[in-house]
């Protein structure tokens, strides 16, 4: 309900902006944009065609460019930054958090990134290079460095006076981190405990020494799993020497979960999860052509198998009519297994210790489903075509393909992960190719043996 209200509000604002732009009321557009929060302005930019987006961006106050850029998807953000002067980009990036800075810079084309880094002063360049020093999709890449650290030997009274003097805390601060003189993490102090502790107590008296810390090179999907499992709001990040280097907060993890969900959905169609809906025609065509070419190759492979049985098909036209049933059923069953296993791997449920059991289970399901649907399709075909042998043949092919589909669906994600290939991106295409080839070969091959 809340999402629907927000979406309706944004659509209303978008209509008002478009109407004002059409009528040349640029002052009104600027005023409307100033009244909206950065996240809504980003949503409007992503919902606008390229030309309108450029006009809107020119009317946005430069002081808000950084806040808006960090809310945009990679594709839209890159399109805007490549049209900006490097000096203006540097100004926009200046107030960004470390994690947003790393994400923004890492997605840029190399020439654009080089121009931006060259336009930075020494201090900003060091900050940018530090943000980019950690690998993408790691804890270090998504962490913030805006941590407040405490020493174990100071009193709570000193800490409280320091906080009052500082005046404000970093966003989403629920915990203070306790470090020694070499910045090694030795404990944490929740804000609630700090506020309720005796002011004469030392930090070491109220801190939790057995605190969980995230290694800086931990994959971000594992970080998200830890936050989900332990209901964390924030967590410290440490390097290989257990020195505190930053923190990860729940808003960063929500972004990871959302991006992973978008990635899985878009990968099923062979699209980039950050693809701009309103990207130029040629750019979108080029990207989609790669995936269409892959699908064409797999379709040709299936056609080549059918071509092996051209003589059989020419003699029995009924086989051509029924030839799509077996591959189709295998494809659906295989994709069910594939989706389940990919999800299990993403959640950390599937690993080397239980993979054999899972494969056996899925093969058993394939066998049972194969038996059930083989009997059903055999009965239908025998009654429909008045041909008992044809029913037996398609039943056998159905059984073989359902088992092959289950085996492929269960093992492909594990094999592809070991080969460092994203199963969400390529798994479905490979699986469909397998079920098409096996299904056609089993059906037409068996028909050739017994009917010709």
C-alpha positions in Angstrom: 0.0 0.0 0.0 2.8 2.4 1.0 4.7 1.6 -2.2 1.6 2.3 -4.3 1.1 5.7 -2.7 4.8 6.6 -3.2 4.6 5.5 -6.8 1.4 7.5 -7.4 3.0 10.5 -5.8 6.1 10.3 -8.0 4.0 9.7 -11.2 2.1 12.9 -10.3 5.3 14.8 -9.9 6.7 13.4 -13.2 3.5 14.5 -15.1 3.8 18.0 -13.5 7.5 18.3 -14.5 6.9 17.1 -18.1 4.0 19.6 -18.5 6.2 22.4 -17.1 9.1 21.4 -19.4 6.8 21.3 -22.5 5.5 24.7 -21.7 9.0 26.1 -21.1 8.3 26.8 -17.4 11.9 26.1 -16.3 11.7 28.1 -13.1 8.7 26.0 -12.0 10.6 22.8 -12.8 13.6 24.0 -10.8 11.4 24.8 -7.8 9.6 21.4 -8.0 12.9 19.6 -8.1 14.2 21.5 -5.1 11.1 20.4 -3.1 11.7 16.7 -3.7 14.0 14.5 -1.7 17.1 13.1 -3.7 15.6 9.6 -3.9 12.4 10.9 -5.6 14.4 13.0 -8.0 16.5 10.0 -8.9 13.3 8.0 -9.5 12.0 10.7 -11.8 15.3 10.8 -13.7 15.2 7.0 -14.2 11.6 7.2 -15.3 12.4 9.8 -18.0 13.6 9.4 -21.6 17.2 10.4 -22.3 16.4 13.9 -23.7 14.0 14.8 -20.8 16.6 13.5 -18.3 19.3 15.8 -19.6 17.0 18.8 -19.4 16.0 17.9 -15.8 19.6 17.4 -14.8 20.6 20.9 -16.0 17.9 22.4 -13.8 18.9 20.6 -10.6 20.9 22.6 -8.1 24.6 21.5 -8.2 24.6 21.3 -4.4 22.3 18.2 -4.7 24.1 16.4 -7.5 26.0 14.1 -5.2 23.0 13.1 -3.2 21.1 12.3 -6.4 23.9 10.4 -8.1 24.3 8.0 -5.3 20.6 7.1 -5.6 20.7 6.3 -9.4 21.3 3.0 -11.1 24.7 2.4 -12.7 23.5 2.8 -16.2 21.6 6.1 -15.6 24.4 7.5 -13.4 27.1 6.7 -15.9 25.1 8.3 -18.7 24.8 11.6 -16.7 28.4 11.6 -15.4 29.9 11.1 -18.9 28.2 14.4 -20.0 29.4 16.4 -17.0 32.7 18.3 -16.8 35.2 16.4 -14.6 35.5 19.3 -12.2 31.7 19.3 -11.6 31.8 15.5 -11.0 34.6 16.0 -8.4 32.4 18.6 -6.6 29.4 16.2 -6.6 31.5 13.3 -5.2 33.1 15.3 -2.5 30.5 14.7 0.2 29.7 11.0 -0.7 30.1 8.2 1.8 33.0 5.9 1.0 30.8 3.0 -0.1 28.8 5.2 -2.5 32.0 6.8 -3.8 33.4 3.3 -4.5 30.2 2.2 -6.3 30.0 5.4 -8.4 33.6 5.3 -9.5 33.9 1.6 -10.1 31.1 1.5 -12.7 32.5 4.3 -14.8 34.3 3.7 -18.1 38.1 3.8 -17.7 38.7 7.0 -19.7 36.0 8.9 -17.7 37.4 7.6 -14.4 40.9 8.7 -15.4 39.7 12.2 -16.2 37.9 12.5 -12.9 40.9 11.3 -10.9 43.1 13.7 -12.7 40.8 16.6 -11.8 40.9 15.7 -8.0 43.3 17.3 -5.5 45.7 15.0 -3.7 43.5 14.4 -0.7 40.4 13.5 -2.7 42.4 11.3 -5.0 43.8 9.3 -2.1 40.3 8.9 -0.7 39.0 7.7 -4.1 41.8 5.3 -4.6 41.3 3.9 -1.1 37.6 3.4 -1.9 38.5 1.5 -5.1 41.3 -0.6 -3.4 38.9 -3.3 -2.3 37.4 -5.8 -4.7 33.9 -5.3 -5.9 31.2 -7.4 -4.1 33.3 -7.5 -0.9 32.7 -6.1 2.5 35.5 -3.6 2.0 33.7 -2.3 -1.1 30.4 -1.6 0.7 31.7 -0.4 4.1 31.8 3.2 5.4 34.8 4.6 7.2 32.8 7.0 9.3 33.2 5.1 12.6 33.5 6.5 16.1 36.1 4.6 18.1 36.7 4.5 21.8 39.7 3.6 24.0 39.0 1.0 26.7 40.7 3.0 29.5 38.6 6.1 29.3 35.5 6.7 31.4 31.9 6.9 30.2 31.8 10.6 31.3 34.7 11.5 29.0 33.0 9.7 26.1 29.7 11.5 26.7 31.4 14.8 26.8 33.3 14.0 23.6 30.0 13.1 21.8 28.3 16.3 23.0 31.3 18.3 21.8 31.2 16.5 18.4 27.6 17.5 18.1 26.4 14.7 15.7 26.9 11.0 15.1 27.3 9.2 11.7 24.1 7.9 10.2 22.7 4.6 11.6 25.1 4.6 14.6 23.9 2.0 17.1 27.3 0.9 18.3 30.7 2.3 19.2 33.8 0.3 18.5 36.6 -0.1 21.1 40.1 -0.2 19.7 43.6 -0.4 21.3 46.5 1.9 20.4 47.2 -0.1 17.2 43.6 0.2 16.1 42.9 -3.5 16.7 39.2 -4.1 17.5 38.9 -5.3 21.1 35.1 -4.8 21.7 31.9 -2.9 21.1 29.6 -0.7 23.2 26.0 -0.4 22.1 24.7 3.2 22.3 21.9 2.2 24.7 24.4 0.7 27.1 26.6 3.8 26.9 23.7 6.1 27.7 22.6 4.1 30.7 26.0 3.2 32.2 27.5 4.9 35.3 29.6 7.8 34.2 32.4 6.7 36.5 32.7 3.3 34.7 35.4 2.8 32.2 34.6 1.7 28.6 36.3 -1.6 29.3 33.7 -2.3 32.1 30.7 -2.0 29.8 32.0 -3.3 26.4 31.3 -6.7 24.8 34.6 -8.3 24.1 33.2 -11.3 22.2 31.9 -9.2 19.3 31.5 -10.5 15.7 33.6 -8.7 13.1 33.4 -9.0 9.3 36.7 -9.7 7.3 37.3 -6.9 4.8 37.4 -9.5 1.9 34.2 -11.4 2.8 31.8 -11.6 -0.3 28.9 -9.2 0.1 26.3 -11.9 -0.2 27.8 -13.6 2.8 27.7 -10.3 4.7 24.0 -10.0 3.8 23.4 -13.5 5.1 25.1 -12.7 8.4 22.9 -9.6 8.9 19.8 -11.6 8.2 20.8 -14.4 10.5 21.8 -12.3 13.5 19.4 -9.3 12.9 22.3 -6.8 13.0 21.9 -3.1 12.4 25.6 -2.6 11.9 28.8 -4.5 12.1 32.5 -3.7 12.2 34.9 -4.5 9.4 38.5 -5.6 10.1 41.5 -6.3 8.0 43.7 -9.4 8.1 45.4 -8.1 11.2 42.1 -7.5 13.0 42.5 -3.7 12.7 39.2 -1.8 12.4 38.9 -0.3 8.9 35.2 0.6 8.8 31.6 -0.5 9.4 28.7 -1.9 7.4 25.1 -0.7 8.2 21.7 -2.2 7.5 21.0 0.2 4.6 24.0 -1.1 2.8 22.8 -4.6 3.2 19.3 -3.7 2.0 20.9 -2.4 -1.2 22.8 -5.7 -1.7 19.7 -7.8 -1.2 17.7 -5.6 -3.7 20.6 -5.7 -6.2 20.9 -9.5 -6.0 17.1 -9.8 -6.5 17.2 -7.5 -9.6 20.3 -9.4 -10.9 18.5 -12.8 -10.6 15.4 -11.4 -12.3 17.2 -9.6 -15.1 19.7 -12.4 -15.7 16.9 -14.8 -16.6 16.3 -12.6 -19.7 20.1 -12.0 -20.3 19.9 -8.4 -19.3 22.1 -6.3 -17.1 20.5 -5.6 -13.7 21.4 -1.9 -14.0 20.2 -1.5 -17.5 18.5 1.8 -18.2 14.9 1.4 -19.3 15.1 4.5 -21.4 18.6 3.9 -22.9 19.1 4.8 -26.6 17.8 2.3 -29.1 21.2 1.3 -30.5 22.7 0.8 -27.0 19.9 -1.4 -25.9 19.9 -3.3 -29.2 23.6 -4.0 -29.0 23.3 -5.4 -25.4 20.3 -7.6 -26.2 21.8 -9.0 -29.4 24.5 -10.8 -27.5 21.9 -12.8 -25.6 19.8 -13.4 -28.7 22.8 -14.7 -30.5 23.5 -17.2 -27.7 19.9 -18.4 -27.8 20.0 -18.7 -31.6 23.1 -21.0 -31.3 21.3 -23.2 -28.8 18.1 -23.3 -30.9 20.2 -24.4 -33.9 21.7 -27.2 -31.8 18.2 -28.5 -31.1 17.3 -28.1 -34.8 20.4 -30.1 -35.8 19.2 -33.0 -33.6 15.8 -32.9 -35.3 17.6 -32.9 -38.7 19.2 -36.3 -37.9 15.7 -37.8 -38.0 14.5 -36.0 -41.1 13.6 -39.3 -42.8 11.6 -40.4 -39.8 9.7 -37.1 -39.7 8.9 -37.2 -43.4 7.4 -40.7 -43.0 5.4 -40.0 -39.9 4.0 -36.4 -39.7 2.5 -37.1 -36.4 6.0 -37.1 -34.8 6.5 -33.5 -35.9 3.2 -32.6 -34.1 4.2 -34.3 -30.9 7.9 -33.4 -31.0 7.6 -30.3 -28.8 5.9 -31.9 -25.9 8.8 -33.8 -24.4 11.4 -31.0 -24.6 8.8 -28.5 -23.2 8.0 -30.7 -20.1 11.7 -31.3 -19.5 12.4 -27.6 -19.7 9.8 -26.6 -17.1 10.8 -29.4 -14.7 14.5 -28.6 -15.1 14.0 -24.9 -14.5 12.1 -25.7 -11.3 15.1 -27.6 -10.0 17.5 -25.0 -11.3 15.7 -22.2 -9.5 15.5 -24.1 -6.3 19.2 -24.9 -6.3 20.3 -21.4 -7.2 18.2 -20.0 -4.4 19.6 -22.6 -2.0 23.2 -21.6 -3.0 22.5 -17.9 -2.6 21.1 -18.5 0.9 24.1 -20.7 1.8 21.9 -23.8 2.3 23.6 -25.8 -0.5 27.2 -26.8 0.0 29.6 -29.7 -0.6 28.4 -31.6 2.5 24.8 -31.9 1.3 25.0 -31.5 -2.5 25.0 -35.3 -3.2 21.9 -35.8 -1.1 20.2 -32.9 -2.9 21.1 -34.3 -6.3 19.7 -37.7 -5.4 16.5 -36.1 -4.1 16.0 -34.2 -7.3 16.7 -37.2 -9.5 14.1 -39.1 -7.4 11.6 -36.3 -8.0 12.4 -36.4 -11.7 11.8 -40.1 -11.8 8.5 -39.9 -10.0 7.3 -36.9 -12.1 8.5 -38.7 -15.2 6.5 -41.8 -14.3 3.4 -39.8 -13.5 3.4 -37.7 -16.6 4.7 -40.5 -18.8 1.6 -42.6 -17.9 -0.7 -39.6 -18.5 0.8 -38.6 -21.9 0.9 -42.2 -23.0 -2.8 -42.6 -22.3 -3.7 -39.3 -24.0 -1.7 -40.1 -27.2 -2.9 -43.7 -27.4 -6.5 -42.6 -27.2 -6.0 -39.5 -29.4 -4.0 -41.2 -32.2 -5.3 -44.7 -31.7 -1.7 -45.9 -31.5 -0.5 -47.8 -28.5 3.1 -48.0 -29.5 3.3 -44.2 -30.1 2.0 -43.7 -26.6 4.7 -46.0 -25.2 7.5 -44.2 -27.1 6.5 -40.7 -26.0 6.2 -42.1 -22.4 9.7 -43.5 -22.5 11.1 -40.2 -23.9 9.2 -38.2 -21.3 10.7 -40.4 -18.5 14.2 -40.0 -19.9 14.0 -36.3 -20.3 12.5 -35.6 -16.9 15.3 -37.5 -15.2 17.9 -35.7 -17.4 16.2 -32.3 -16.6 16.4 -33.0 -12.8 20.0 -34.1 -13.0 21.0 -31.0 -15.1 19.0 -28.6 -13.0 20.6 -29.9 -9.8 24.2 -30.1 -11.0 24.6 -27.1 -13.4 24.6 -24.4 -10.8 27.2 -26.2 -8.7 29.4 -26.8 -11.8 29.0 -23.2 -13.0 29.8 -21.8 -9.7 33.0 -23.8 -9.6 33.9 -22.4 -13.0 33.1 -18.9 -11.7 30.1 -18.5 -14.1 27.0 -16.9 -12.8 24.3 -19.7 -12.9 21.5 -17.2 -12.8 22.8 -15.7 -16.0 23.6 -18.8 -18.1 22.0 -21.7 -16.3 18.6 -21.5 -17.9 20.0 -21.4 -21.5 22.3 -24.3 -20.9 19.5 -26.3 -19.2 17.0 -25.6 -22.0 19.6 -26.8 -24.6 20.1 -30.0 -22.6 16.4 -30.8 -22.3 15.7 -29.9 -25.9 18.5 -32.1 -27.2 17.8 -35.0 -24.9 14.0 -34.8 -25.4 14.1 -34.6 -29.2 16.8 -37.4 -29.4 14.9 -39.7 -27.0 11.6 -39.2 -28.7 12.7 -39.3 -32.4 15.4 -41.9 -31.8 13.0 -44.3 -30.1 10.4 -43.7 -32.8 12.9 -44.5 -35.5 13.8 -47.8 -33.8 10.3 -49.0 -33.3 8.0 -47.3 -35.9 10.1 -47.2 -39.0 
